[in-house]
Amino acid sequence: MTSEPQQPDPALVAQWREVSVHYPFTTTSAVGSVDLSINRGERVLLLGPSGSGKSTLLLTLTGLVPESIPAKVDGEILLFGERVAARKPWAWAARVAQYFQDADQTLTGMRVEDEIAFALENRAIPPAVIAEKVARAMRRVGLPDAWRKRRSSTLSGGEKQLVALAATLVQEAEFFIADEPTAHLAPEAAHRLHALLTHGDPERSILIVDHRLEGLIEFIDRLIVLGRDGTIVAEGHPRIVFRERRDLLMAQGIWCPVASALDGRLEEADIAPPTAPLSIAEALAHLEPGVASPSQIAQARPAVQAFVEAYAPRVAAPSRQSPMLTQLIEADCAPSLGPVVLRHVNLSIWEGEILGILGANGAGKSTLGLCLSGLLPLKAGKRKGAPAGYAFQRPENQFTAGTVQEELLTALPDDMPAALKSNRVAEMLARWELASLESRHPFELSQGQKRRLALAALTVSDRWPLLVLDEPTAGLDAWGVARLIEQIESLHDTGRAIAVITHDLDFASRLCPRSIVVGEGGILADGPTQDLMDDAALLRRAGLVESAHRQAVRWLRRSAPC
């Protein structure tokens, strides 16, 4: 007796029925087996550790896996009640807008206005309507009108991401799929994007993968968590999952909201809020002076203090008597074949220093980093010091070998004994959790795995006294960021200096005793990171948003005994 085939449910936008995905030449599945559905009008967030199959799952939804990316897909996938395999991937474009993890997979090198108009032109929409929709999309994501004629290939990583997002949002599709849409965005731009994704048409369905949860998680209807084996390990409302499954998520190296860590501290002190919080304000609302009793506040203060201390740098700033490694003097900095974006820059880095480089998208942070490393010549002024190693914003720009193992071997000195090379590579593979991937091609890895490989290749030798890391946390899971901090601190202990270009202010707070803020064509501020975080006017001027944990710092000040 055969069972009756399941009928499509009109209330569902997408369904995966017992789906598993195997890539060629691998022994384990990349995803699954997975049973999952997305309701019409639902906003769903997909979380999981690096390499758990999140991007693969999204790519199966319109058939890009296996149609364009070879793989064996078992089970059944439905879109709007129709089998995905019944159409070519491009045939879903009228109803599904998909933003890819790498913005360069969306962009083609055309002018900004043409990139945004491209999908609409393919649908033969009248030119006047296209022009109106392009202008609206640019306004929605905060793209200045002056960018219209710029080639997308000349933009920074964050600027490309904004253009790719505008090119996706302009389609106004009923189902929006986004893979790490804020990875390279400054906080202000990320908050604006989250608002765009989660407000507006109540009938539009959203499936999003994103590690940056602040400002997003409050508007998510359902959370789905993939484990390291590519199966679903947790599912439900974010409040329930982040409180009841917190230990599981932390053990898997999965990102949780900053408030979840504070909630855990307060639970240990037996004074957690009755409802699981999704923001620091929610976590502390029941403990505000005038709401809570003095004894309750006293009970909570040690827990909040311990939470705040976790965001303080564990390394000290070097003495100015330490040797200076690199210096820019009255430097004018410009991208390759581009105009000067930073003028009269004076910046020094000392041996053993960890420096944060902060600023909005397009402020010139990457250009400054490339000039600091010596890879980009100055337009004016002087650079003093030896060349530095550079970890690019796109890790693919760094890879030259055919396997993960070869990538590390080629980064070691030619005259190093073979046995020592082998031991050193094995050590780095284990340290960055890449040992099981040693025979894979670097381009076959997930974004988080690519990021870890790029950093491992840069640090496998002692060649560089200064390292410049451009957005090193992009695409990393919580475990990867924790390991990155450990590695940077270890490099600091050997006297090496690190300059970290980042939009993640919580990351900068935890790692960098000193930071600079880039904006308005120069360096707006240079000083202790914690002091810069307290300067609300500076953050607004630079297009930054304060890190979430600073709300807990202010609570400690408000609740301090007289």
C-alpha positions as CSV (number, residue, x, y, z in Angstrom):
1,M,0.0,0.0,0.0
2,T,1.4,3.4,-1.0
3,S,0.8,6.5,1.0
4,E,-1.0,9.4,-0.6
5,P,1.3,12.3,-1.7
6,Q,1.3,15.3,0.5
7,Q,-0.7,18.2,-0.9
8,P,0.8,21.7,-0.9
9,D,-0.4,24.0,1.9
10,P,-1.5,27.4,0.6
11,A,-0.5,29.0,3.9
12,L,3.1,28.1,3.3
13,V,5.6,30.0,1.2
14,A,8.4,27.4,1.4
15,Q,8.8,23.8,2.5
16,W,11.7,21.4,2.9
17,R,10.5,17.8,3.3
18,E,13.2,15.4,4.6
19,V,15.9,17.3,2.6
20,S,19.5,16.5,2.8
21,V,22.4,17.8,0.7
22,H,25.7,16.1,-0.1
23,Y,28.5,17.9,-2.0
24,P,30.8,15.9,-4.4
25,F,33.8,14.2,-2.8
26,T,32.5,14.6,0.8
27,T,31.6,11.8,3.2
28,T,29.1,13.7,5.3
29,S,26.0,15.7,4.4
30,A,26.2,19.5,4.3
31,V,22.5,19.8,5.4
32,G,19.9,17.5,6.9
33,S,17.9,15.6,7.0
34,V,15.7,18.7,7.5
35,D,11.9,19.2,7.7
36,L,11.1,22.9,7.7
37,S,8.4,25.3,6.5
38,I,8.0,29.1,6.2
39,N,4.5,30.6,6.6
40,R,3.2,33.5,4.5
41,G,4.1,36.8,6.1
42,E,6.5,35.2,8.6
43,R,9.9,36.6,9.6
44,V,12.3,33.7,10.2
45,L,15.9,33.9,11.4
46,L,18.2,31.0,10.7
47,L,21.2,30.6,13.0
48,G,23.9,28.0,13.2
49,P,27.7,27.7,13.6
50,S,30.0,28.2,10.7
51,G,29.8,25.3,8.2
52,S,26.4,24.1,9.5
53,G,24.8,24.4,6.1
54,K,22.8,27.7,6.5
55,S,23.9,29.1,3.1
56,T,23.4,25.7,1.4
57,L,19.9,25.5,2.7
58,L,19.0,28.9,1.3
59,L,20.6,28.1,-2.1
60,T,18.4,25.0,-2.4
61,L,15.3,27.1,-2.2
62,T,15.4,28.3,-5.8
63,G,17.4,25.4,-7.1
64,L,20.8,27.1,-7.3
65,V,21.8,24.0,-5.5
66,P,22.1,21.6,-7.4
67,E,21.4,23.4,-10.7
68,S,24.3,25.8,-10.6
69,I,26.3,24.4,-7.6
70,P,26.7,20.6,-8.1
71,A,25.3,18.5,-5.2
72,K,23.1,15.6,-4.5
73,V,19.8,16.8,-3.0
74,D,17.4,14.3,-1.5
75,G,13.9,15.0,-0.4
76,E,11.4,17.5,-1.7
77,I,11.5,21.3,-1.7
78,L,8.4,23.4,-2.5
79,L,8.0,27.1,-3.2
80,F,4.5,28.5,-3.2
81,G,3.2,24.9,-3.3
82,E,5.2,24.1,-6.5
83,R,8.3,21.8,-6.7
84,V,11.4,23.9,-6.9
85,A,12.9,21.5,-9.4
86,A,10.1,22.1,-11.8
87,R,11.6,25.5,-12.8
88,K,15.0,26.9,-13.5
89,P,16.4,29.1,-10.7
90,W,15.9,32.2,-12.8
91,A,12.2,31.5,-13.2
92,W,11.6,32.2,-9.5
93,A,12.9,35.8,-9.8
94,A,9.5,37.4,-10.0
95,R,8.5,36.1,-6.6
96,V,11.7,35.5,-4.8
97,A,14.5,38.1,-4.2
98,Q,17.7,36.5,-2.9
99,Y,20.6,38.4,-1.4
100,F,23.9,36.4,-1.4
101,Q,26.5,36.3,1.3
102,D,29.1,37.7,-1.0
103,A,27.8,41.0,-2.5
104,D,30.0,40.4,-5.6
105,Q,27.8,37.5,-6.5
106,T,25.0,40.0,-7.0
107,L,26.9,42.8,-8.6
108,T,28.4,42.8,-12.1
109,G,30.7,45.9,-12.1
110,M,28.2,48.2,-13.7
111,R,27.3,51.7,-12.5
112,V,25.3,51.8,-9.2
113,E,22.0,52.9,-10.8
114,D,22.4,50.1,-13.5
115,E,23.1,47.5,-10.8
116,I,19.9,48.4,-9.0
117,A,17.8,48.6,-12.2
118,F,19.1,45.3,-13.7
119,A,16.5,42.9,-12.3
120,L,13.6,45.3,-13.2
121,E,15.0,45.7,-16.8
122,N,15.0,41.9,-17.2
123,R,11.2,42.0,-16.3
124,A,10.6,44.6,-19.1
125,I,9.2,47.2,-16.6
126,P,8.8,50.6,-18.2
127,P,11.8,52.9,-17.9
128,A,10.0,55.6,-16.0
129,V,8.8,53.1,-13.4
130,I,12.3,51.7,-13.1
131,A,13.7,55.1,-12.5
132,E,11.2,55.8,-9.7
133,K,11.9,52.4,-8.1
134,V,15.7,52.8,-8.3
135,A,15.5,56.3,-6.6
136,R,13.2,54.9,-3.9
137,A,15.5,51.9,-3.2
138,M,18.5,54.1,-3.0
139,R,16.8,56.3,-0.4
140,R,15.6,53.3,1.6
141,V,19.2,52.0,2.1
142,G,20.8,55.4,2.5
143,L,22.7,55.5,-0.8
144,P,23.5,59.1,-1.8
145,D,22.3,60.2,-5.3
146,A,25.9,61.1,-6.1
147,W,26.7,57.4,-6.2
148,R,24.5,56.8,-9.3
149,K,27.4,56.9,-11.8
150,R,30.0,55.2,-9.7
151,R,31.2,51.8,-10.8
152,S,30.3,49.1,-8.2
153,S,33.8,47.6,-8.7
154,T,35.3,50.8,-7.1
155,L,33.2,50.6,-3.9
156,S,34.4,49.4,-0.5
157,G,33.1,46.1,0.9
158,G,30.4,47.8,2.9
159,E,29.4,50.1,0.1
160,K,29.0,47.1,-2.3
161,Q,26.8,45.5,0.3
162,L,24.5,48.5,0.4
163,V,24.2,48.5,-3.4
164,A,23.6,44.8,-3.5
165,L,20.9,45.2,-0.9
166,A,19.2,48.0,-2.9
167,A,19.4,45.8,-6.0
168,T,17.6,43.0,-4.1
169,L,15.0,45.2,-2.2
170,V,14.0,47.0,-5.4
171,Q,12.5,43.8,-6.7
172,E,9.7,44.1,-4.0
173,A,9.3,40.3,-4.1
174,E,6.8,38.5,-1.9
175,F,9.6,36.3,-0.5
176,F,12.9,37.9,0.6
177,I,15.9,35.7,1.3
178,A,19.0,37.3,2.8
179,D,22.3,35.6,3.7
180,E,24.4,37.7,6.1
181,P,23.1,41.0,4.8
182,T,24.9,43.1,7.5
183,A,28.3,41.4,7.6
184,H,30.2,44.4,6.3
185,L,27.8,47.2,7.3
186,A,28.5,49.9,10.0
187,P,26.1,49.7,12.9
188,E,23.9,52.6,11.8
189,A,23.5,51.1,8.3
190,A,22.8,47.6,9.8
191,H,20.0,49.0,12.0
192,R,18.5,50.8,9.0
193,L,18.6,47.6,7.0
194,H,17.0,45.5,9.8
195,A,14.2,48.1,10.0
196,L,13.7,47.8,6.2
197,L,13.5,44.0,6.4
198,T,11.2,43.7,9.3
199,H,8.8,46.6,8.7
200,G,6.5,47.3,5.8
201,D,4.4,44.7,3.8
202,P,2.9,42.3,6.4
203,E,2.3,39.8,3.6
204,R,6.0,39.6,2.6
205,S,7.8,36.6,4.0
206,I,11.5,36.9,5.1
207,L,14.1,34.2,5.7
208,I,17.4,35.7,6.9
209,V,20.7,34.4,8.1
210,D,22.6,37.0,10.2
211,H,25.0,37.0,13.1
212,R,24.3,40.6,14.1
213,L,21.2,40.2,16.2
214,E,20.9,43.5,18.0
215,G,18.1,45.6,16.5
216,L,16.9,42.5,14.5
217,I,15.9,39.8,17.0
218,E,13.0,41.9,18.5
219,F,11.1,41.7,15.1
220,I,11.7,38.0,14.4
221,D,8.7,35.7,14.6
222,R,10.5,32.4,14.7
223,L,14.1,31.2,15.2
224,I,15.5,28.1,13.6
225,V,18.9,26.8,14.7
226,L,21.1,24.4,12.7
227,G,23.6,22.3,14.6
228,R,27.1,21.4,13.5
229,D,25.8,18.3,11.7
230,G,23.4,20.3,9.6
231,T,20.2,19.3,11.4
232,I,17.7,21.4,13.3
233,V,18.6,21.5,17.0
234,A,16.2,24.2,18.2
235,E,13.2,26.0,16.9
236,G,10.7,28.4,18.4
237,H,10.1,32.0,19.5
238,P,13.5,33.8,20.1
239,R,12.6,34.5,23.7
240,I,12.1,30.9,24.4
241,V,15.1,29.6,22.5
242,F,17.6,32.1,23.8
243,R,16.7,31.4,27.4
244,E,15.8,27.7,27.5
245,R,18.4,26.5,24.9
246,R,21.1,29.0,25.8
247,D,23.6,26.4,27.0
248,L,23.1,24.4,23.8
249,L,23.6,27.4,21.6
250,M,26.8,28.5,23.5
251,A,28.2,24.9,23.3
252,Q,27.7,24.9,19.5
253,G,29.4,28.3,19.1
254,I,26.2,30.0,17.9
255,W,25.6,33.7,18.4
256,C,23.1,34.9,21.0
257,P,21.9,38.5,21.6
258,V,24.1,40.4,24.0
259,A,21.1,40.5,26.4
260,S,21.1,36.7,26.6
261,A,24.5,36.7,28.3
262,L,23.3,39.3,30.8
263,D,20.1,37.2,31.4
264,G,22.3,34.2,32.2
265,R,24.3,36.2,34.8
266,L,21.0,37.5,36.4
267,E,19.6,34.0,36.5
268,E,22.7,32.8,38.4
269,A,22.1,35.7,40.8
270,D,18.4,34.6,41.1
271,I,17.1,38.0,39.9
272,A,16.4,37.5,36.2
273,P,13.5,39.3,34.6
274,P,10.3,37.2,34.4
275,T,10.2,37.3,30.6
276,A,13.3,36.4,28.7
277,P,14.9,39.6,27.3
278,L,15.9,40.4,23.8
279,S,17.7,43.7,24.6
280,I,19.8,45.1,27.5
281,A,17.0,47.5,28.3
282,E,14.5,44.6,28.7
283,A,17.0,42.7,30.9
284,L,17.4,45.6,33.3
285,A,13.9,47.2,33.2
286,H,12.8,45.5,36.4
287,L,16.0,46.6,38.2
288,E,15.8,50.4,37.5
289,P,16.1,52.6,40.6
290,G,12.6,53.4,41.7
291,V,11.3,50.1,40.3
292,A,13.4,47.7,42.2
293,S,14.2,47.8,45.9
294,P,17.7,48.8,47.1
295,S,18.3,45.1,48.2
296,Q,17.3,43.8,44.7
297,I,19.7,46.3,43.0
298,A,22.5,45.3,45.4
299,Q,21.8,41.7,44.6
300,A,22.0,42.4,40.8
301,R,25.0,44.7,40.8
302,P,27.7,42.0,41.0
303,A,26.1,40.1,38.1
304,V,25.9,43.2,35.9
305,Q,29.4,44.2,36.8
306,A,30.7,40.7,35.8
307,F,28.8,41.0,32.5
308,V,30.4,44.4,31.8
309,E,33.9,43.3,32.7
310,A,33.7,40.7,30.0
311,Y,33.7,43.5,27.4
312,A,36.9,45.2,28.8
313,P,40.2,44.5,27.0
314,R,42.3,41.8,28.7
315,V,45.5,43.3,27.4
316,A,47.1,46.6,28.4
317,A,48.0,49.4,26.0
318,P,51.8,49.4,25.3
319,S,54.0,51.9,26.9
320,R,55.0,54.8,24.6
321,Q,58.6,53.8,25.5
322,S,58.0,50.6,23.4
323,P,59.5,50.5,20.0
324,M,57.4,52.1,17.3
325,L,56.7,49.7,14.4
326,T,54.8,51.8,11.9
327,Q,54.1,55.5,11.4
328,L,52.1,57.6,8.9
329,I,53.1,61.2,8.8
330,E,50.8,63.8,7.1
331,A,49.7,61.0,4.9
332,D,47.1,61.4,2.1
333,C,45.5,58.1,1.3
334,A,43.5,57.0,-1.8
335,P,42.3,53.7,-3.2
336,S,43.9,52.3,-6.3
337,L,42.9,54.5,-9.3
338,G,40.6,56.5,-7.0
339,P,40.6,60.0,-5.4
340,V,42.1,60.9,-2.1
341,V,39.7,60.0,0.7
342,L,41.9,60.7,3.8
343,R,44.2,63.7,4.2
344,H,46.9,64.7,6.7
345,V,46.8,61.4,8.6
346,N,49.2,61.1,11.5
347,L,49.1,57.7,13.1
348,S,51.7,55.6,15.0
349,I,51.5,52.0,16.1
350,W,53.8,50.6,18.8
351,E,55.2,47.1,19.3
352,G,52.6,44.8,21.0
353,E,49.7,47.2,20.4
354,I,46.2,46.2,19.4
355,L,44.6,49.1,17.6
356,G,40.9,49.4,16.6
357,I,40.1,51.3,13.4
358,L,36.4,52.3,13.5
359,G,34.1,54.2,11.1
360,A,31.1,54.1,8.8
361,N,31.0,52.5,5.4
362,G,33.0,54.4,2.9
363,A,34.9,56.4,5.6
364,G,38.3,55.1,4.2
365,K,39.1,52.5,6.8
366,S,40.3,49.8,4.3
367,T,42.2,52.4,2.4
368,L,43.9,53.5,5.6
369,G,44.7,49.9,6.5
370,L,46.3,49.2,3.1
371,C,48.4,52.4,3.4
372,L,49.4,51.4,6.9
373,S,50.5,48.0,5.7
374,G,52.5,49.4,2.8
375,L,50.5,47.7,0.1
376,L,49.0,51.0,-1.1
377,P,51.4,53.9,-1.9
378,L,50.6,57.2,-0.3
379,K,49.6,60.2,-2.4
380,A,51.4,62.5,-0.1
381,G,53.3,62.3,3.2
382,K,55.5,59.5,4.6
383,R,55.2,56.0,5.9
384,K,57.9,54.6,8.2
385,G,58.3,51.0,9.2
386,A,58.5,47.5,7.7
387,P,55.7,46.1,5.5
388,A,52.8,44.5,7.3
389,G,50.7,41.4,6.7
390,Y,47.1,42.1,5.5
391,A,43.9,40.0,5.9
392,F,41.5,41.2,3.2
393,Q,37.9,41.9,3.7
394,R,37.1,39.2,1.1
395,P,39.2,36.2,2.2
396,E,39.1,34.8,-1.4
397,N,41.4,37.6,-2.4
398,Q,44.1,36.0,-0.3
399,F,44.0,32.4,-1.6
400,T,46.4,31.0,-4.1
401,A,46.6,27.2,-3.5
402,G,44.4,24.3,-4.4
403,T,43.8,22.9,-0.9
404,V,43.6,24.2,2.6
405,Q,46.8,22.4,3.6
406,E,48.7,23.8,0.6
407,E,47.4,27.3,1.5
408,L,49.2,27.1,4.8
409,L,52.3,25.4,3.4
410,T,52.9,28.2,0.9
411,A,52.7,30.8,3.6
412,L,55.8,29.3,5.3
413,P,59.4,30.2,4.4
414,D,60.9,28.1,1.6
415,D,63.9,27.2,3.6
416,M,62.0,25.8,6.6
417,P,62.6,22.1,7.1
418,A,59.8,19.9,5.7
419,A,59.2,18.2,9.1
420,L,58.9,21.6,10.8
421,K,56.5,22.8,8.1
422,S,54.3,19.7,8.5
423,N,54.1,20.2,12.3
424,R,53.4,23.9,12.0
425,V,50.6,23.3,9.5
426,A,49.1,20.6,11.6
427,E,49.1,22.9,14.6
428,M,47.4,25.7,12.8
429,L,44.8,23.3,11.3
430,A,43.9,22.2,14.8
431,R,44.0,25.7,16.3
432,W,41.5,27.0,13.7
433,E,39.4,23.9,13.5
434,L,40.3,23.2,9.9
435,A,41.9,19.7,10.3
436,S,38.9,17.9,8.7
437,L,39.0,20.3,5.7
438,E,42.7,20.0,4.9
439,S,42.1,18.5,1.4
440,R,39.3,20.8,0.4
441,H,39.7,23.6,-2.0
442,P,39.6,27.0,-0.2
443,F,36.7,28.2,-2.4
444,E,34.6,25.2,-1.3
445,L,34.5,26.4,2.3
446,S,31.8,28.3,4.1
447,Q,32.5,32.0,4.6
448,G,33.4,31.5,8.2
449,Q,35.8,28.7,7.3
450,K,37.3,30.8,4.6
451,R,37.8,33.6,7.1
452,R,39.5,31.2,9.6
453,L,41.8,29.9,6.8
454,A,42.8,33.4,5.7
455,L,43.8,34.3,9.3
456,A,45.6,31.0,9.8
457,A,47.6,31.5,6.7
458,L,48.6,35.0,7.8
459,T,49.7,34.0,11.2
460,V,51.3,30.6,10.4
461,S,54.7,32.2,10.1
462,D,56.5,34.9,12.2
463,R,57.1,37.0,9.1
464,W,55.0,40.1,9.9
465,P,55.6,42.3,13.0
466,L,52.4,44.1,12.2
467,L,49.1,42.6,11.0
468,V,46.2,44.5,9.6
469,L,42.9,42.6,9.8
470,D,40.1,44.0,7.7
471,E,36.7,43.1,9.2
472,P,38.0,39.8,10.6
473,T,34.8,38.9,12.3
474,A,32.6,39.0,9.2
475,G,31.0,35.5,8.7
476,L,32.5,34.1,11.9
477,D,30.3,32.4,14.5
478,A,30.6,33.0,18.2
479,W,33.2,30.3,18.6
480,G,35.2,31.7,15.7
481,V,35.2,35.2,17.2
482,A,36.2,33.9,20.6
483,R,39.1,31.9,19.0
484,L,40.1,35.0,17.0
485,I,40.4,37.1,20.2
486,E,42.5,34.4,21.8
487,Q,44.8,34.3,18.7
488,I,45.2,38.1,18.6
489,E,46.0,38.2,22.3
490,S,48.6,35.4,21.8
491,L,50.2,37.4,19.0
492,H,50.2,40.4,21.3
493,D,52.1,38.4,23.9
494,T,54.9,37.8,21.3
495,G,55.3,41.6,20.7
496,R,53.5,41.7,17.4
497,A,51.1,44.6,16.7
498,I,47.6,44.2,15.2
499,A,45.4,46.9,13.6
500,V,41.8,45.7,13.5
501,I,39.4,47.3,11.1
502,T,35.9,46.6,12.4
503,H,32.3,47.7,12.6
504,D,31.7,45.5,15.7
505,L,32.0,47.8,18.6
506,D,31.5,45.1,21.1
507,F,34.5,43.2,19.5
508,A,36.6,46.4,19.6
509,S,35.7,47.0,23.3
510,R,36.8,43.5,24.2
511,L,40.0,43.5,22.3
512,C,41.4,47.0,21.6
513,P,42.7,49.2,24.5
514,R,43.1,52.0,21.9
515,S,41.1,52.9,18.8
516,I,40.8,55.6,16.2
517,V,37.6,56.8,14.6
518,V,37.8,57.5,10.8
519,G,35.4,60.0,9.1
520,E,35.1,63.3,7.3
521,G,38.3,62.7,5.4
522,G,40.5,62.1,8.3
523,I,40.9,60.8,11.9
524,L,38.1,62.2,14.0
525,A,39.4,60.8,17.3
526,D,42.2,58.7,18.8
527,G,42.2,57.4,22.3
528,P,41.2,54.7,24.8
529,T,38.4,52.6,23.2
530,Q,36.2,52.8,26.4
531,D,36.4,56.6,26.4
532,L,35.4,56.8,22.7
533,M,32.4,54.5,23.4
534,D,31.2,57.0,26.0
535,D,31.2,59.9,23.5
536,A,27.7,59.8,22.0
537,A,28.2,62.9,19.9
538,L,31.4,61.4,18.4
539,L,29.6,58.1,17.5
540,R,26.7,60.0,15.9
541,R,29.1,62.1,13.9
542,A,31.0,59.0,12.7
543,G,27.8,57.1,11.8
544,L,28.3,54.6,14.5
545,V,25.9,53.2,17.2
546,E,27.0,52.5,20.7
547,S,27.7,48.9,21.6
548,A,24.8,47.1,23.4
549,H,26.7,46.5,26.6
550,R,27.2,50.2,27.2
551,Q,23.6,50.3,28.4
552,A,24.6,48.1,31.3
553,V,27.5,50.4,32.1
554,R,25.1,53.3,32.4
555,W,22.8,51.2,34.7
556,L,25.7,50.6,37.0
557,R,26.3,54.3,37.2
558,R,22.7,55.1,37.8
559,S,22.3,52.4,40.5
560,A,25.6,53.1,42.3
561,P,24.9,53.6,46.1
562,C,25.2,57.3,47.2
